[in-house]
Amino acid sequence: MRFAMLRPLLLCLALTALSGCAALGALGRATEPLDVHELRAPETTPVAAASQGIQLVVEVPAAGGAIATDRILVRTGDTQVAYLPDARWSEEAPVMLQSAMVETFLRADAFRYVGRRPLGAAGDIALVSELVDFGARAAPDGESAVVEMTLVARLVREEDAAVTASRSFARSVEVSDTSTPALLAGFDRVSDAVLTDLARWVFRARGLRTAES
């Protein structure tokens, strides 16, 4: 997939840096189609040494309005946000992340069933999360950026809605230039790291060992 190169990030985003719905409205009127990027499960996913005979239901992560969109977030200041003008996510970011989490745990082969919804009236364990941060932060010089991701996760026992484990995951990746391909590669790397951390944490919380341990 080819992506147009951005001008230095702050110069380019100055044309589109609006807050909240105003930014979405302005960008929605663009006449040029946007390239689509999809986050997937890490290529190397932790695999469980043995599978548990339970259902794991992965809920859609909660997220704030600036993140809960198919636009790719860039922070240009403490309170200013903008979106990449020539690329977007394949789905709204929380839904796309849910798909990546489901794929990660399917590959992990840790549970009898993994899905967005339970097979019956209720599952056994639900993975409930909040996507607190998911965006690129422009450096003051506009020539580089840091891609950041923060996810708060909880394992909830469906039978009585008890939280059995919780943890926050935060990762960041430095990007040496602000071209769209470089930024998207940064998003891939940071999400791979968070999803790998998440899988290993769920294994430990459920008393599972990885196949290599």
FIFI-782421 format. One record per residue (C-alpha): residue in three letters; x, y, z. Coordinates in steps of 0.2 Angstrom, whole numbers, padded with zeros to 4 digits, always signed. Last residue first. Example, Ala and Ser with C-alpha at 12.3 -4.5 7.8 and 13.67 -1.06 7.14 Angstrom:
BEGIN
SER+0068-0005+0036 ALA+0062-0022+0039 
***
This chain:
BEGIN
SER+0042-0107+0145 GLU+0041-0108+0126 ALA+0023-0114+0126 THR+0017-0099+0137 ARG+0011-0104+0154 LEU-0007-0101+0160 GLY-0012-0097+0178 ARG-0027-0086+0172 ALA-0019-0069+0177 ARG-0002-0075+0170 PHE-0009-0079+0153 VAL-0019-0063+0153 TRP-0003-0054+0157 ARG+0006-0062+0142 ALA-0008-0058+0130 LEU-0009-0040+0136 ASP+0010-0038+0134 THR+0009-0045+0117 LEU-0005-0033+0112 VAL+0004-0018+0119 ALA+0020-0022+0109 ASP+0011-0026+0093 SER+0001-0010+0095 VAL+0017+0001+0097 ARG+0025-0007+0082 ASP+0010-0006+0070 PHE+0007+0013+0076 GLY+0025+0016+0072 ALA+0024+0009+0055 LEU+0009+0020+0052 LEU+0020+0035+0057 ALA+0034+0030+0045 PRO+0021+0027+0031 THR+0013+0044+0034 SER+0029+0053+0033 THR+0034+0061+0049 ASP+0052+0056+0051 SER+0062+0048+0065 VAL+0047+0039+0074 GLU+0050+0035+0092 VAL+0039+0022+0099 SER+0028+0022+0115 ARG+0020+0009+0126 ALA+0008+0010+0141 PHE-0002-0005+0148 SER-0013-0003+0163 ARG-0018-0018+0173 SER-0033-0027+0181 ALA-0037-0044+0188 THR-0052-0054+0194 VAL-0065-0040+0192 ALA-0082-0048+0198 ALA-0097-0047+0187 ASP-0105-0061+0196 GLU-0105-0075+0183 GLU-0096-0065+0170 ARG-0080-0065+0179 VAL-0071-0049+0173 LEU-0053-0047+0167 ARG-0049-0029+0166 ALA-0038-0019+0154 VAL-0032-0001+0153 LEU-0024+0003+0137 THR-0011+0017+0133 MET-0003+0019+0116 GLU+0009+0032+0110 VAL+0018+0036+0094 VAL+0032+0048+0096 ALA+0036+0061+0082 SER+0049+0068+0071 GLU+0053+0083+0060 GLY+0040+0095+0067 ASP+0053+0104+0077 PRO+0042+0103+0093 ALA+0040+0084+0091 ALA+0023+0078+0085 ARG+0013+0066+0096 ALA+0006+0051+0087 GLY-0010+0043+0093 PHE-0018+0030+0104 ASP-0022+0035+0122 VAL-0034+0029+0135 LEU-0041+0014+0125 GLU-0052+0007+0139 SER-0054-0012+0142 VAL-0065-0026+0147 LEU-0059-0044+0144 ALA-0074-0055+0149 ILE-0072-0072+0157 ASP-0085-0086+0157 GLY-0097-0081+0143 ALA-0115-0077+0145 ALA-0132-0082+0136 GLY-0123-0094+0125 LEU-0109-0093+0113 PRO-0103-0077+0120 ARG-0100-0061+0110 ARG-0084-0053+0103 GLY-0075-0070+0102 VAL-0063-0082+0110 TYR-0068-0100+0113 ARG-0059-0115+0121 PHE-0046-0104+0128 ALA-0027-0102+0127 ASP-0024-0105+0108 ALA-0013-0090+0107 ARG-0018-0087+0089 LEU-0037-0085+0094 PHE-0031-0073+0108 THR-0022-0062+0096 GLU-0036-0062+0083 VAL-0048-0057+0096 MET-0037-0043+0102 ALA-0034-0037+0084 SER-0053-0037+0081 GLN-0056-0027+0097 LEU-0042-0015+0091 MET-0052-0012+0075 VAL-0068-0009+0085 PRO-0059+0004+0096 ALA-0050+0013+0082 GLU-0066+0015+0071 GLU-0063+0004+0056 SER-0051+0002+0042 TRP-0041+0016+0050 ARG-0037+0032+0040 ALA-0024+0040+0028 ASP-0021+0056+0019 PRO-0025+0070+0030 LEU-0018+0063+0046 TYR-0029+0069+0060 ALA-0027+0084+0072 VAL-0027+0087+0090 GLN-0023+0102+0101 THR-0024+0102+0120 ASP-0006+0099+0125 GLY+0000+0102+0108 THR+0001+0095+0090 ARG-0007+0078+0095 VAL-0010+0067+0080 LEU-0024+0055+0079 ILE-0028+0043+0064 ARG-0046+0045+0059 ASP-0058+0030+0060 THR-0065+0037+0076 ALA-0066+0033+0094 ILE-0049+0042+0098 ALA-0055+0060+0099 GLY-0072+0055+0106 GLY-0064+0046+0121 ALA-0062+0027+0121 ALA-0071+0011+0128 PRO-0063-0005+0121 VAL-0075-0016+0112 GLU-0077-0032+0123 VAL-0067-0048+0121 VAL-0077-0063+0127 LEU-0066-0077+0133 GLN-0075-0094+0135 ILE-0068-0108+0145 GLY-0060-0125+0143 GLN-0042-0119+0146 SER-0029-0122+0133 ALA-0011-0128+0137 ALA+0006-0122+0133 ALA-0001-0105+0128 VAL+0005-0096+0113 PRO+0012-0079+0113 THR+0010-0070+0096 THR+0024-0067+0084 GLU+0015-0058+0069 PRO+0007-0047+0081 ALA-0012-0046+0079 ARG-0018-0034+0065 LEU-0020-0015+0063 GLU-0028-0010+0047 HIS-0023+0005+0036 VAL-0034+0013+0023 ASP-0029+0026+0011 LEU-0040+0042+0010 PRO-0050+0047-0005 GLU-0047+0065-0011 THR-0062+0077-0010 ALA-0060+0082+0008 ARG-0077+0087+0016 GLY-0075+0074+0030 LEU-0058+0082+0035 ALA-0067+0098+0040 GLY-0081+0089+0049 LEU-0069+0078+0059 ALA-0059+0093+0064 ALA-0074+0102+0070 CYS-0081+0087+0079 GLY-0066+0087+0091 SER-0053+0101+0089 LEU-0046+0108+0073 ALA-0029+0105+0066 THR-0032+0103+0048 LEU-0021+0117+0039 ALA-0009+0117+0054 LEU-0007+0098+0051 CYS+0004+0101+0036 LEU+0016+0113+0044 LEU+0016+0104+0060 LEU+0020+0087+0052 PRO+0034+0092+0040 ARG+0026+0089+0023 LEU+0018+0072+0022 MET+0022+0058+0010 ALA+0008+0050+0001 PHE+0005+0032+0006 ARG+0007+0017-0005 MET+0000+0000+0000 
***
